Amino acid sequence: MAEDIGCVFSESRRTIMTTDYLAQIKVVLVRTYHPGNIGSAARAMKTMGLEQLVLVDPVDFPDSQAQTMAAGASDVLDNVLVVGSVLEAVADCSVVAACSARSRGYDLPPLAPRACAERLLTAAVNGPVALVFGPERHGLSNEDLQHATHRVLIDANPEYSSLNLAAAVQILSHELRQANSSSTVQVTDARADLPSAESLNHYFERMTKIYSATGFVNRAHPGELEKRLRHLYARAEIDSNELSILQGMLSSVDKILHD
Ligand code: SAH
């Protein structure tokens, strides 16, 4: 498409005092097994001033155990959004931080909880961002991590590093509150216009399709190029203008393929 090809280079840099961006932050729980953990997570969020809970394909919800464990945070459960995929949950988000006790196989920028809170708040100035937590038994799958831009690791006992789901939510929510209420913290937003997970996903679907047609995508490992480039772009934190350039490059290859 012609509009993809010509694009304007711009750099935006804004310095903003944090006020209250906690409401922009979505807490996403993926395939939660115990409904009690959903309630405890809602309580952990509300005590720290977070409101937006999104459940991806929960095993048992709604459930009385969730209500019991939420105690006075039942309003967070009442406003919960239940969706069928991680992409649906984070489609409009620019920064998607995935919490995982394991680091193997993922080449995403790693963040400690404090740095994660600061990164999320910085981006929340411009729109929705997400913090994603995995299921109790096996954590987040490679597929769940596809749309993540950062990985968060809570430092813990190397011999027993897996926290209870709601405890992990509590730690991150507390860091977010601290970062949000710190009057000395200035949020310098160098990358004001980050693309949403949905627009990045559209780019990657198109990239895989076009480079499959040229034969560049390895038929034996069709997802490998996409995975590597997703991580590369996440590390580079490409902005919307840069994504337009990449879309333009795809358009020019697509044009040759169809001429
Ligand atoms: N057995 C799973 C852990 C599940 S705990 C595994 O090995 O991955 C449920 C969720 O809590 C995890 O998916 C993760 O989102 C979060 N979590 C627990 N411990 C964590 C840690 N040390 N660092 C980051 N996230 C953690």
Residues whose N, C-alpha, C, O or C-beta is under 5 A from the ligand:
A	BS01	SAH	C99 S100 A101 R102 V132 F133 G134 P135 E136 R137 H138 G139 L140 V152 L153 I154 A156 S161 S162 L163 N164 L165 A168
